[in-house]
């Protein structure tokens, strides 16, 4: 009974990723904390013709882990800023 389900998932693992998924990966890469060669390596892997669904899942996970935290996107609070100014006055 489960053989046909296993066959479908085995087929999906080797399938090449579509353009929409690659675009989502590229948008994640644009905001991820990466440096020089690392950025280029990710971009090359996303654009590779043989990118599979399994590799795509791994890329999504890795790029999501490298996203900035929400508090890091905003300026410090006035209290933190005042404390910082007082630290060198």
PDB file of N, CA, C and O in Angstrom:
ATOM      1  N   UNK A   1       0.826  -1.200   0.000  1.00  0.00           N
ATOM      2  CA  UNK A   1       0.000   0.000   0.000  1.00  0.00           C
ATOM      3  C   UNK A   1       0.864   1.256   0.000  1.00  0.00           C
ATOM      4  O   UNK A   1       0.580   2.186  -0.755  1.00  0.00           O
ATOM      5  N   UNK A   2       1.910   1.312   0.824  1.00  0.00           N
ATOM      6  CA  UNK A   2       2.735   2.504   0.930  1.00  0.00           C
ATOM      7  C   UNK A   2       3.800   2.598  -0.143  1.00  0.00           C
ATOM      8  O   UNK A   2       4.541   3.580  -0.180  1.00  0.00           O
ATOM      9  N   UNK A   3       3.901   1.614  -1.014  1.00  0.00           N
ATOM     10  CA  UNK A   3       4.945   1.637  -2.036  1.00  0.00           C
ATOM     11  C   UNK A   3       4.779   2.804  -3.006  1.00  0.00           C
ATOM     12  O   UNK A   3       5.766   3.402  -3.431  1.00  0.00           O
ATOM     13  N   UNK A   4       3.546   3.127  -3.354  1.00  0.00           N
ATOM     14  CA  UNK A   4       3.336   4.220  -4.295  1.00  0.00           C
ATOM     15  C   UNK A   4       3.684   5.566  -3.665  1.00  0.00           C
ATOM     16  O   UNK A   4       4.155   6.469  -4.355  1.00  0.00           O
ATOM     17  N   UNK A   5       3.453   5.707  -2.346  1.00  0.00           N
ATOM     18  CA  UNK A   5       3.823   6.940  -1.647  1.00  0.00           C
ATOM     19  C   UNK A   5       5.341   7.086  -1.619  1.00  0.00           C
ATOM     20  O   UNK A   5       5.868   8.169  -1.873  1.00  0.00           O
ATOM     21  N   UNK A   6       6.039   6.000  -1.312  1.00  0.00           N
ATOM     22  CA  UNK A   6       7.498   6.031  -1.315  1.00  0.00           C
ATOM     23  C   UNK A   6       8.036   6.378  -2.697  1.00  0.00           C
ATOM     24  O   UNK A   6       9.026   7.101  -2.812  1.00  0.00           O
ATOM     25  N   UNK A   7       7.407   5.878  -3.728  1.00  0.00           N
ATOM     26  CA  UNK A   7       7.843   6.166  -5.099  1.00  0.00           C
ATOM     27  C   UNK A   7       7.682   7.646  -5.424  1.00  0.00           C
ATOM     28  O   UNK A   7       8.537   8.233  -6.088  1.00  0.00           O
ATOM     29  N   UNK A   8       6.587   8.253  -4.959  1.00  0.00           N
ATOM     30  CA  UNK A   8       6.363   9.680  -5.210  1.00  0.00           C
ATOM     31  C   UNK A   8       7.429  10.516  -4.506  1.00  0.00           C
ATOM     32  O   UNK A   8       7.988  11.437  -5.101  1.00  0.00           O
ATOM     33  N   UNK A   9       7.714  10.199  -3.235  1.00  0.00           N
ATOM     34  CA  UNK A   9       8.718  10.970  -2.499  1.00  0.00           C
ATOM     35  C   UNK A   9      10.122  10.750  -3.054  1.00  0.00           C
ATOM     36  O   UNK A   9      10.930  11.678  -3.066  1.00  0.00           O
ATOM     37  N   UNK A  10      10.420   9.552  -3.509  1.00  0.00           N
ATOM     38  CA  UNK A  10      11.715   9.293  -4.132  1.00  0.00           C
ATOM     39  C   UNK A  10      11.860  10.110  -5.413  1.00  0.00           C
ATOM     40  O   UNK A  10      12.945  10.605  -5.719  1.00  0.00           O
ATOM     41  N   UNK A  11      10.779  10.248  -6.149  1.00  0.00           N
ATOM     42  CA  UNK A  11      10.802  11.036  -7.383  1.00  0.00           C
ATOM     43  C   UNK A  11      10.991  12.515  -7.077  1.00  0.00           C
ATOM     44  O   UNK A  11      11.715  13.209  -7.790  1.00  0.00           O
ATOM     45  N   UNK A  12      10.341  13.005  -6.011  1.00  0.00           N
ATOM     46  CA  UNK A  12      10.454  14.413  -5.638  1.00  0.00           C
ATOM     47  C   UNK A  12      11.869  14.776  -5.213  1.00  0.00           C
ATOM     48  O   UNK A  12      12.330  15.881  -5.499  1.00  0.00           O
ATOM     49  N   UNK A  13      12.568  13.871  -4.537  1.00  0.00           N
ATOM     50  CA  UNK A  13      13.917  14.161  -4.059  1.00  0.00           C
ATOM     51  C   UNK A  13      14.884  14.463  -5.189  1.00  0.00           C
ATOM     52  O   UNK A  13      15.791  15.276  -5.013  1.00  0.00           O
ATOM     53  N   UNK A  14      14.720  13.839  -6.331  1.00  0.00           N
ATOM     54  CA  UNK A  14      15.626  14.050  -7.433  1.00  0.00           C
ATOM     55  C   UNK A  14      15.178  15.119  -8.402  1.00  0.00           C
ATOM     56  O   UNK A  14      15.883  15.417  -9.366  1.00  0.00           O
ATOM     57  N   UNK A  15      14.012  15.703  -8.163  1.00  0.00           N
ATOM     58  CA  UNK A  15      13.449  16.688  -9.083  1.00  0.00           C
ATOM     59  C   UNK A  15      14.180  18.026  -8.976  1.00  0.00           C
ATOM     60  O   UNK A  15      14.620  18.416  -7.894  1.00  0.00           O
ATOM     61  N   UNK A  16      14.300  18.701 -10.069  1.00  0.00           N
ATOM     62  CA  UNK A  16      14.946  20.010 -10.102  1.00  0.00           C
ATOM     63  C   UNK A  16      13.960  21.071  -9.626  1.00  0.00           C
ATOM     64  O   UNK A  16      12.763  20.977  -9.896  1.00  0.00           O
ATOM     65  N   UNK A  17      14.459  22.069  -8.925  1.00  0.00           N
ATOM     66  CA  UNK A  17      13.638  23.108  -8.306  1.00  0.00           C
ATOM     67  C   UNK A  17      13.166  24.128  -9.348  1.00  0.00           C
ATOM     68  O   UNK A  17      13.893  24.449 -10.288  1.00  0.00           O
ATOM     69  N   UNK A  18      11.939  24.632  -9.168  1.00  0.00           N
ATOM     70  CA  UNK A  18      11.373  25.594 -10.121  1.00  0.00           C
ATOM     71  C   UNK A  18      11.884  27.018  -9.876  1.00  0.00           C
ATOM     72  O   UNK A  18      12.553  27.288  -8.878  1.00  0.00           O
ATOM     73  N   UNK A  19      11.560  27.910 -10.794  1.00  0.00           N
ATOM     74  CA  UNK A  19      12.060  29.288 -10.770  1.00  0.00           C
ATOM     75  C   UNK A  19      11.516  30.071  -9.575  1.00  0.00           C
ATOM     76  O   UNK A  19      12.244  30.866  -8.981  1.00  0.00           O
ATOM     77  N   UNK A  20      10.265  29.864  -9.219  1.00  0.00           N
ATOM     78  CA  UNK A  20       9.667  30.591  -8.087  1.00  0.00           C
ATOM     79  C   UNK A  20      10.391  30.265  -6.779  1.00  0.00           C
ATOM     80  O   UNK A  20      10.623  31.155  -5.960  1.00  0.00           O
ATOM     81  N   UNK A  21      10.740  29.019  -6.585  1.00  0.00           N
ATOM     82  CA  UNK A  21      11.459  28.611  -5.377  1.00  0.00           C
ATOM     83  C   UNK A  21      12.856  29.219  -5.368  1.00  0.00           C
ATOM     84  O   UNK A  21      13.340  29.661  -4.326  1.00  0.00           O
ATOM     85  N   UNK A  22      13.497  29.238  -6.518  1.00  0.00           N
ATOM     86  CA  UNK A  22      14.828  29.861  -6.608  1.00  0.00           C
ATOM     87  C   UNK A  22      14.744  31.350  -6.263  1.00  0.00           C
ATOM     88  O   UNK A  22      15.649  31.883  -5.621  1.00  0.00           O
ATOM     89  N   UNK A  23      13.679  32.018  -6.677  1.00  0.00           N
ATOM     90  CA  UNK A  23      13.501  33.441  -6.364  1.00  0.00           C
ATOM     91  C   UNK A  23      13.352  33.662  -4.866  1.00  0.00           C
ATOM     92  O   UNK A  23      13.913  34.608  -4.314  1.00  0.00           O
ATOM     93  N   UNK A  24      12.600  32.792  -4.212  1.00  0.00           N
ATOM     94  CA  UNK A  24      12.454  32.894  -2.752  1.00  0.00           C
ATOM     95  C   UNK A  24      13.798  32.695  -2.062  1.00  0.00           C
ATOM     96  O   UNK A  24      14.110  33.392  -1.096  1.00  0.00           O
ATOM     97  N   UNK A  25      14.588  31.754  -2.549  1.00  0.00           N
ATOM     98  CA  UNK A  25      15.920  31.534  -1.979  1.00  0.00           C
ATOM     99  C   UNK A  25      16.809  32.757  -2.181  1.00  0.00           C
ATOM    100  O   UNK A  25      17.557  33.136  -1.279  1.00  0.00           O
ATOM    101  N   UNK A  26      16.733  33.368  -3.342  1.00  0.00           N
ATOM    102  CA  UNK A  26      17.538  34.561  -3.608  1.00  0.00           C
ATOM    103  C   UNK A  26      17.131  35.722  -2.708  1.00  0.00           C
ATOM    104  O   UNK A  26      17.992  36.476  -2.254  1.00  0.00           O
ATOM    105  N   UNK A  27      15.832  35.879  -2.440  1.00  0.00           N
ATOM    106  CA  UNK A  27      15.375  36.931  -1.525  1.00  0.00           C
ATOM    107  C   UNK A  27      15.884  36.679  -0.103  1.00  0.00           C
ATOM    108  O   UNK A  27      16.265  37.619   0.596  1.00  0.00           O
ATOM    109  N   UNK A  28      15.890  35.422   0.321  1.00  0.00           N
ATOM    110  CA  UNK A  28      16.456  35.100   1.632  1.00  0.00           C
ATOM    111  C   UNK A  28      17.950  35.405   1.672  1.00  0.00           C
ATOM    112  O   UNK A  28      18.461  35.906   2.673  1.00  0.00           O
ATOM    113  N   UNK A  29      18.638  35.105   0.590  1.00  0.00           N
ATOM    114  CA  UNK A  29      20.077  35.343   0.520  1.00  0.00           C
ATOM    115  C   UNK A  29      20.392  36.827   0.601  1.00  0.00           C
ATOM    116  O   UNK A  29      21.401  37.208   1.195  1.00  0.00           O
ATOM    117  N   UNK A  30      19.552  37.674   0.018  1.00  0.00           N
ATOM    118  CA  UNK A  30      19.785  39.120   0.039  1.00  0.00           C
ATOM    119  C   UNK A  30      19.804  39.687   1.451  1.00  0.00           C
ATOM    120  O   UNK A  30      20.524  40.649   1.717  1.00  0.00           O
ATOM    121  N   UNK A  31      19.023  39.110   2.360  1.00  0.00           N
ATOM    122  CA  UNK A  31      18.949  39.641   3.727  1.00  0.00           C
ATOM    123  C   UNK A  31      19.764  38.837   4.728  1.00  0.00           C
ATOM    124  O   UNK A  31      19.861  39.227   5.891  1.00  0.00           O
ATOM    125  N   UNK A  32      20.350  37.729   4.304  1.00  0.00           N
ATOM    126  CA  UNK A  32      21.114  36.878   5.217  1.00  0.00           C
ATOM    127  C   UNK A  32      22.473  37.501   5.534  1.00  0.00           C
ATOM    128  O   UNK A  32      23.041  38.227   4.719  1.00  0.00           O
ATOM    129  N   UNK A  33      22.980  37.207   6.726  1.00  0.00           N
ATOM    130  CA  UNK A  33      24.326  37.630   7.098  1.00  0.00           C
ATOM    131  C   UNK A  33      25.320  36.677   6.448  1.00  0.00           C
ATOM    132  O   UNK A  33      25.592  35.600   6.979  1.00  0.00           O
ATOM    133  N   UNK A  34      25.859  37.070   5.307  1.00  0.00           N
ATOM    134  CA  UNK A  34      26.877  36.277   4.622  1.00  0.00           C
ATOM    135  C   UNK A  34      28.012  37.201   4.231  1.00  0.00           C
ATOM    136  O   UNK A  34      27.854  38.421   4.198  1.00  0.00           O
ATOM    137  N   UNK A  35      29.158  36.608   3.937  1.00  0.00           N
ATOM    138  CA  UNK A  35      30.332  37.393   3.557  1.00  0.00           C
ATOM    139  C   UNK A  35      30.863  36.913   2.223  1.00  0.00           C
ATOM    140  O   UNK A  35      30.791  35.723   1.917  1.00  0.00           O
ATOM    141  N   UNK A  36      31.390  37.815   1.437  1.00  0.00           N
ATOM    142  CA  UNK A  36      32.037  37.603   0.155  1.00  0.00           C
ATOM    143  C   UNK A  36      31.870  36.262  -0.522  1.00  0.00           C
ATOM    144  O   UNK A  36      30.897  36.042  -1.244  1.00  0.00           O
ATOM    145  N   UNK A  37      32.814  35.363  -0.296  1.00  0.00           N
ATOM    146  CA  UNK A  37      32.812  34.061  -0.969  1.00  0.00           C
ATOM    147  C   UNK A  37      31.611  33.212  -0.577  1.00  0.00           C
ATOM    148  O   UNK A  37      31.095  32.446  -1.391  1.00  0.00           O
ATOM    149  N   UNK A  38      31.168  33.345   0.661  1.00  0.00           N
ATOM    150  CA  UNK A  38      30.014  32.577   1.127  1.00  0.00           C
ATOM    151  C   UNK A  38      28.758  32.981   0.339  1.00  0.00           C
ATOM    152  O   UNK A  38      27.971  32.127  -0.071  1.00  0.00           O
ATOM    153  N   UNK A  39      28.586  34.286   0.134  1.00  0.00           N
ATOM    154  CA  UNK A  39      27.451  34.786  -0.649  1.00  0.00           C
ATOM    155  C   UNK A  39      27.511  34.229  -2.063  1.00  0.00           C
ATOM    156  O   UNK A  39      26.509  33.751  -2.594  1.00  0.00           O
ATOM    157  N   UNK A  40      28.684  34.294  -2.665  1.00  0.00           N
ATOM    158  CA  UNK A  40      28.855  33.800  -4.040  1.00  0.00           C
ATOM    159  C   UNK A  40      28.592  32.300  -4.135  1.00  0.00           C
ATOM    160  O   UNK A  40      28.013  31.830  -5.114  1.00  0.00           O
ATOM    161  N   UNK A  41      29.018  31.547  -3.117  1.00  0.00           N
ATOM    162  CA  UNK A  41      28.794  30.100  -3.119  1.00  0.00           C
ATOM    163  C   UNK A  41      27.303  29.772  -3.020  1.00  0.00           C
ATOM    164  O   UNK A  41      26.808  28.886  -3.716  1.00  0.00           O
ATOM    165  N   UNK A  42      26.595  30.493  -2.151  1.00  0.00           N
ATOM    166  CA  UNK A  42      25.146  30.291  -2.047  1.00  0.00           C
ATOM    167  C   UNK A  42      24.457  30.627  -3.361  1.00  0.00           C
ATOM    168  O   UNK A  42      23.604  29.873  -3.827  1.00  0.00           O
ATOM    169  N   UNK A  43      24.824  31.756  -3.959  1.00  0.00           N
ATOM    170  CA  UNK A  43      24.204  32.180  -5.204  1.00  0.00           C
ATOM    171  C   UNK A  43      24.465  31.174  -6.328  1.00  0.00           C
ATOM    172  O   UNK A  43      23.572  30.880  -7.123  1.00  0.00           O
ATOM    173  N   UNK A  44      25.671  30.657  -6.390  1.00  0.00           N
ATOM    174  CA  UNK A  44      25.997  29.655  -7.415  1.00  0.00           C
ATOM    175  C   UNK A  44      25.172  28.390  -7.205  1.00  0.00           C
ATOM    176  O   UNK A  44      24.715  27.776  -8.169  1.00  0.00           O
ATOM    177  N   UNK A  45      24.983  28.002  -5.947  1.00  0.00           N
ATOM    178  CA  UNK A  45      24.205  26.791  -5.665  1.00  0.00           C
ATOM    179  C   UNK A  45      22.732  26.998  -6.002  1.00  0.00           C
ATOM    180  O   UNK A  45      22.083  26.091  -6.524  1.00  0.00           O
ATOM    181  N   UNK A  46      22.198  28.187  -5.707  1.00  0.00           N
ATOM    182  CA  UNK A  46      20.797  28.482  -6.019  1.00  0.00           C
ATOM    183  C   UNK A  46      20.574  28.476  -7.526  1.00  0.00           C
ATOM    184  O   UNK A  46      19.552  27.980  -8.000  1.00  0.00           O
ATOM    185  N   UNK A  47      21.514  29.019  -8.275  1.00  0.00           N
ATOM    186  CA  UNK A  47      21.374  29.120  -9.725  1.00  0.00           C
ATOM    187  C   UNK A  47      21.782  27.852 -10.477  1.00  0.00           C
ATOM    188  O   UNK A  47      21.622  27.780 -11.695  1.00  0.00           O
ATOM    189  N   UNK A  48      22.305  26.858  -9.768  1.00  0.00           N
ATOM    190  CA  UNK A  48      22.760  25.629 -10.429  1.00  0.00           C
ATOM    191  C   UNK A  48      21.588  24.903 -11.090  1.00  0.00           C
ATOM    192  O   UNK A  48      20.491  24.836 -10.534  1.00  0.00           O
ATOM    193  N   UNK A  49      21.832  24.373 -12.261  1.00  0.00           N
ATOM    194  CA  UNK A  49      20.787  23.659 -13.002  1.00  0.00           C
ATOM    195  C   UNK A  49      20.352  22.370 -12.324  1.00  0.00           C
ATOM    196  O   UNK A  49      19.237  21.900 -12.548  1.00  0.00           O
ATOM    197  N   UNK A  50      21.214  21.795 -11.504  1.00  0.00           N
ATOM    198  CA  UNK A  50      20.908  20.505 -10.885  1.00  0.00           C
ATOM    199  C   UNK A  50      20.478  20.613  -9.414  1.00  0.00           C
ATOM    200  O   UNK A  50      20.576  19.637  -8.670  1.00  0.00           O
ATOM    201  N   UNK A  51      19.999  21.802  -8.987  1.00  0.00           N
ATOM    202  CA  UNK A  51      19.521  21.982  -7.613  1.00  0.00           C
ATOM    203  C   UNK A  51      18.277  21.124  -7.399  1.00  0.00           C
ATOM    204  O   UNK A  51      17.289  21.269  -8.119  1.00  0.00           O
ATOM    205  N   UNK A  52      18.323  20.236  -6.415  1.00  0.00           N
ATOM    206  CA  UNK A  52      17.200  19.336  -6.153  1.00  0.00           C
ATOM    207  C   UNK A  52      16.368  19.836  -4.975  1.00  0.00           C
ATOM    208  O   UNK A  52      16.767  20.758  -4.263  1.00  0.00           O
ATOM    209  N   UNK A  53      15.219  19.221  -4.786  1.00  0.00           N
ATOM    210  CA  UNK A  53      14.321  19.592  -3.693  1.00  0.00           C
ATOM    211  C   UNK A  53      14.991  19.378  -2.337  1.00  0.00           C
ATOM    212  O   UNK A  53      14.827  20.196  -1.432  1.00  0.00           O
ATOM    213  N   UNK A  54      15.728  18.312  -2.191  1.00  0.00           N
ATOM    214  CA  UNK A  54      16.417  18.021  -0.925  1.00  0.00           C
ATOM    215  C   UNK A  54      17.453  19.095  -0.617  1.00  0.00           C
ATOM    216  O   UNK A  54      17.533  19.569   0.516  1.00  0.00           O
ATOM    217  N   UNK A  55      18.241  19.480  -1.604  1.00  0.00           N
ATOM    218  CA  UNK A  55      19.231  20.535  -1.412  1.00  0.00           C
ATOM    219  C   UNK A  55      18.552  21.872  -1.150  1.00  0.00           C
ATOM    220  O   UNK A  55      19.059  22.691  -0.384  1.00  0.00           O
ATOM    221  N   UNK A  56      17.422  22.088  -1.776  1.00  0.00           N
ATOM    222  CA  UNK A  56      16.663  23.319  -1.603  1.00  0.00           C
ATOM    223  C   UNK A  56      16.192  23.450  -0.149  1.00  0.00           C
ATOM    224  O   UNK A  56      16.279  24.531   0.432  1.00  0.00           O
ATOM    225  N   UNK A  57      15.703  22.372   0.429  1.00  0.00           N
ATOM    226  CA  UNK A  57      15.274  22.380   1.833  1.00  0.00           C
ATOM    227  C   UNK A  57      16.437  22.764   2.742  1.00  0.00           C
ATOM    228  O   UNK A  57      16.271  23.544   3.679  1.00  0.00           O
ATOM    229  N   UNK A  58      17.606  22.216   2.460  1.00  0.00           N
ATOM    230  CA  UNK A  58      18.801  22.518   3.251  1.00  0.00           C
ATOM    231  C   UNK A  58      19.180  23.997   3.103  1.00  0.00           C
ATOM    232  O   UNK A  58      19.529  24.647   4.088  1.00  0.00           O
ATOM    233  N   UNK A  59      19.111  24.523   1.889  1.00  0.00           N
ATOM    234  CA  UNK A  59      19.422  25.940   1.665  1.00  0.00           C
ATOM    235  C   UNK A  59      18.439  26.848   2.395  1.00  0.00           C
ATOM    236  O   UNK A  59      18.847  27.839   3.001  1.00  0.00           O
ATOM    237  N   UNK A  60      17.149  26.522   2.345  1.00  0.00           N
ATOM    238  CA  UNK A  60      16.151  27.306   3.075  1.00  0.00           C
ATOM    239  C   UNK A  60      16.480  27.324   4.566  1.00  0.00           C
ATOM    240  O   UNK A  60      16.430  28.379   5.198  1.00  0.00           O
ATOM    241  N   UNK A  61      16.810  26.182   5.122  1.00  0.00           N
ATOM    242  CA  UNK A  61      17.120  26.078   6.545  1.00  0.00           C
ATOM    243  C   UNK A  61      18.362  26.903   6.892  1.00  0.00           C
ATOM    244  O   UNK A  61      18.360  27.644   7.875  1.00  0.00           O
ATOM    245  N   UNK A  62      19.407  26.777   6.097  1.00  0.00           N
ATOM    246  CA  UNK A  62      20.654  27.491   6.384  1.00  0.00           C
ATOM    247  C   UNK A  62      20.497  29.001   6.231  1.00  0.00           C
ATOM    248  O   UNK A  62      21.012  29.763   7.050  1.00  0.00           O
ATOM    249  N   UNK A  63      19.792  29.439   5.190  1.00  0.00           N
ATOM    250  CA  UNK A  63      19.605  30.873   4.982  1.00  0.00           C
ATOM    251  C   UNK A  63      18.662  31.476   6.018  1.00  0.00           C
ATOM    252  O   UNK A  63      18.837  32.627   6.417  1.00  0.00           O
ATOM    253  N   UNK A  64      17.679  30.722   6.450  1.00  0.00           N
ATOM    254  CA  UNK A  64      16.781  31.205   7.499  1.00  0.00           C
ATOM    255  C   UNK A  64      17.548  31.382   8.811  1.00  0.00           C
ATOM    256  O   UNK A  64      17.299  32.335   9.550  1.00  0.00           O
ATOM    257  N   UNK A  65      18.472  30.476   9.102  1.00  0.00           N
ATOM    258  CA  UNK A  65      19.290  30.594  10.312  1.00  0.00           C
ATOM    259  C   UNK A  65      20.207  31.813  10.274  1.00  0.00           C
ATOM    260  O   UNK A  65      20.617  32.306  11.324  1.00  0.00           O
ATOM    261  N   UNK A  66      20.530  32.300   9.094  1.00  0.00           N
ATOM    262  CA  UNK A  66      21.444  33.435   8.953  1.00  0.00           C
ATOM    263  C   UNK A  66      20.721  34.775   8.805  1.00  0.00           C
ATOM    264  O   UNK A  66      21.350  35.784   8.487  1.00  0.00           O
ATOM    265  N   UNK A  67      19.427  34.791   9.029  1.00  0.00           N
ATOM    266  CA  UNK A  67      18.661  36.034   8.949  1.00  0.00           C
ATOM    267  C   UNK A  67      18.912  36.870  10.203  1.00  0.00           C
ATOM    268  O   UNK A  67      19.136  36.320  11.280  1.00  0.00           O
ATOM    269  N   UNK A  68      18.875  38.200  10.067  1.00  0.00           N
ATOM    270  CA  UNK A  68      19.083  39.052  11.245  1.00  0.00           C
ATOM    271  C   UNK A  68      17.910  38.918  12.217  1.00  0.00           C
ATOM    272  O   UNK A  68      16.768  38.695  11.814  1.00  0.00           O
ATOM    273  N   UNK A  69      18.219  39.058  13.496  1.00  0.00           N
ATOM    274  CA  UNK A  69      17.165  39.053  14.499  1.00  0.00           C
ATOM    275  C   UNK A  69      16.403  40.368  14.429  1.00  0.00           C
ATOM    276  O   UNK A  69      16.988  41.391  14.075  1.00  0.00           O
ATOM    277  N   UNK A  70      15.130  40.371  14.752  1.00  0.00           N
ATOM    278  CA  UNK A  70      14.300  41.576  14.662  1.00  0.00           C
ATOM    279  C   UNK A  70      14.865  42.714  15.520  1.00  0.00           C
ATOM    280  O   UNK A  70      14.916  43.847  15.040  1.00  0.00           O
ATOM    281  N   UNK A  71      15.290  42.468  16.763  1.00  0.00           N
ATOM    282  CA  UNK A  71      15.847  43.588  17.547  1.00  0.00           C
ATOM    283  C   UNK A  71      17.085  44.215  16.901  1.00  0.00           C
ATOM    284  O   UNK A  71      17.347  45.399  17.114  1.00  0.00           O
ATOM    285  N   UNK A  72      17.838  43.462  16.128  1.00  0.00           N
ATOM    286  CA  UNK A  72      19.031  43.999  15.475  1.00  0.00           C
ATOM    287  C   UNK A  72      18.692  44.942  14.328  1.00  0.00           C
ATOM    288  O   UNK A  72      19.557  45.685  13.865  1.00  0.00           O
ATOM    289  N   UNK A  73      17.447  44.921  13.863  1.00  0.00           N
ATOM    290  CA  UNK A  73      17.045  45.757  12.741  1.00  0.00           C
ATOM    291  C   UNK A  73      16.674  47.178  13.156  1.00  0.00           C
ATOM    292  O   UNK A  73      16.511  48.043  12.295  1.00  0.00           O
ATOM    293  N   UNK A  74      16.539  47.434  14.445  1.00  0.00           N
ATOM    294  CA  UNK A  74      16.083  48.729  14.923  1.00  0.00           C
ATOM    295  C   UNK A  74      17.182  49.436  15.698  1.00  0.00           C
ATOM    296  O   UNK A  74      18.129  48.812  16.176  1.00  0.00           O
ATOM    297  N   UNK A  75      17.038  50.746  15.813  1.00  0.00           N
ATOM    298  CA  UNK A  75      17.991  51.554  16.574  1.00  0.00           C
ATOM    299  C   UNK A  75      17.868  51.223  18.061  1.00  0.00           C
ATOM    300  O   UNK A  75      16.836  50.715  18.500  1.00  0.00           O
ATOM    301  N   UNK A  76      18.910  51.507  18.834  1.00  0.00           N
ATOM    302  CA  UNK A  76      18.833  51.233  20.274  1.00  0.00           C
ATOM    303  C   UNK A  76      17.805  52.142  20.945  1.00  0.00           C
ATOM    304  O   UNK A  76      17.462  53.205  20.428  1.00  0.00           O
ATOM    305  N   UNK A  77      17.331  51.708  22.087  1.00  0.00           N
ATOM    306  CA  UNK A  77      16.369  52.523  22.833  1.00  0.00           C
ATOM    307  C   UNK A  77      17.072  53.775  23.352  1.00  0.00           C
ATOM    308  O   UNK A  77      18.301  53.834  23.388  1.00  0.00           O
ATOM    309  N   UNK A  78      16.292  54.768  23.749  1.00  0.00           N
ATOM    310  CA  UNK A  78      16.890  56.009  24.274  1.00  0.00           C
ATOM    311  C   UNK A  78      17.658  55.742  25.557  1.00  0.00           C
ATOM    312  O   UNK A  78      18.686  56.370  25.811  1.00  0.00           O
ATOM    313  N   UNK A  79      17.167  54.822  26.358  1.00  0.00           N
ATOM    314  CA  UNK A  79      17.859  54.475  27.598  1.00  0.00           C
ATOM    315  C   UNK A  79      19.225  53.871  27.298  1.00  0.00           C
ATOM    316  O   UNK A  79      20.224  54.244  27.914  1.00  0.00           O
ATOM    317  N   UNK A  80      19.267  52.933  26.349  1.00  0.00           N
ATOM    318  CA  UNK A  80      20.537  52.311  25.981  1.00  0.00           C
ATOM    319  C   UNK A  80      21.479  53.332  25.365  1.00  0.00           C
ATOM    320  O   UNK A  80      22.684  53.294  25.614  1.00  0.00           O
ATOM    321  N   UNK A  81      20.950  54.230  24.577  1.00  0.00           N
ATOM    322  CA  UNK A  81      21.761  55.265  23.950  1.00  0.00           C
ATOM    323  C   UNK A  81      22.323  56.224  25.002  1.00  0.00           C
ATOM    324  O   UNK A  81      23.497  56.589  24.943  1.00  0.00           O
ATOM    325  N   UNK A  82      21.496  56.630  25.957  1.00  0.00           N
ATOM    326  CA  UNK A  82      21.947  57.520  27.035  1.00  0.00           C
ATOM    327  C   UNK A  82      23.023  56.837  27.875  1.00  0.00           C
ATOM    328  O   UNK A  82      24.005  57.473  28.255  1.00  0.00           O
ATOM    329  N   UNK A  83      22.849  55.558  28.166  1.00  0.00           N
ATOM    330  CA  UNK A  83      23.839  54.791  28.922  1.00  0.00           C
ATOM    331  C   UNK A  83      25.172  54.737  28.164  1.00  0.00           C
ATOM    332  O   UNK A  83      26.241  54.847  28.764  1.00  0.00           O
ATOM    333  N   UNK A  84      25.094  54.568  26.859  1.00  0.00           N
ATOM    334  CA  UNK A  84      26.299  54.500  26.042  1.00  0.00           C
ATOM    335  C   UNK A  84      27.028  55.851  26.031  1.00  0.00           C
ATOM    336  O   UNK A  84      28.253  55.897  26.133  1.00  0.00           O
ATOM    337  N   UNK A  85      26.271  56.944  25.907  1.00  0.00           N
ATOM    338  CA  UNK A  85      26.884  58.276  25.897  1.00  0.00           C
ATOM    339  C   UNK A  85      27.538  58.579  27.243  1.00  0.00           C
ATOM    340  O   UNK A  85      28.637  59.130  27.300  1.00  0.00           O
ATOM    341  N   UNK A  86      26.849  58.211  28.328  1.00  0.00           N
ATOM    342  CA  UNK A  86      27.397  58.457  29.667  1.00  0.00           C
ATOM    343  C   UNK A  86      28.639  57.615  29.938  1.00  0.00           C
ATOM    344  O   UNK A  86      29.456  57.964  30.790  1.00  0.00           O
ATOM    345  N   UNK A  87      28.781  56.510  29.216  1.00  0.00           N
ATOM    346  CA  UNK A  87      29.930  55.631  29.476  1.00  0.00           C
ATOM    347  C   UNK A  87      31.266  56.271  29.092  1.00  0.00           C
ATOM    348  O   UNK A  87      32.307  55.855  29.603  1.00  0.00           O
ATOM    349  N   UNK A  88      31.264  57.263  28.213  1.00  0.00           N
ATOM    350  CA  UNK A  88      32.537  57.886  27.858  1.00  0.00           C
ATOM    351  C   UNK A  88      32.586  59.374  28.213  1.00  0.00           C
ATOM    352  O   UNK A  88      33.533  60.064  27.836  1.00  0.00           O
ATOM    353  N   UNK A  89      31.590  59.868  28.924  1.00  0.00           N
ATOM    354  CA  UNK A  89      31.607  61.281  29.379  1.00  0.00           C
ATOM    355  C   UNK A  89      32.106  61.398  30.789  1.00  0.00           C
ATOM    356  O   UNK A  89      32.186  62.503  31.326  1.00  0.00           O
TER     357      UNK A  89
END
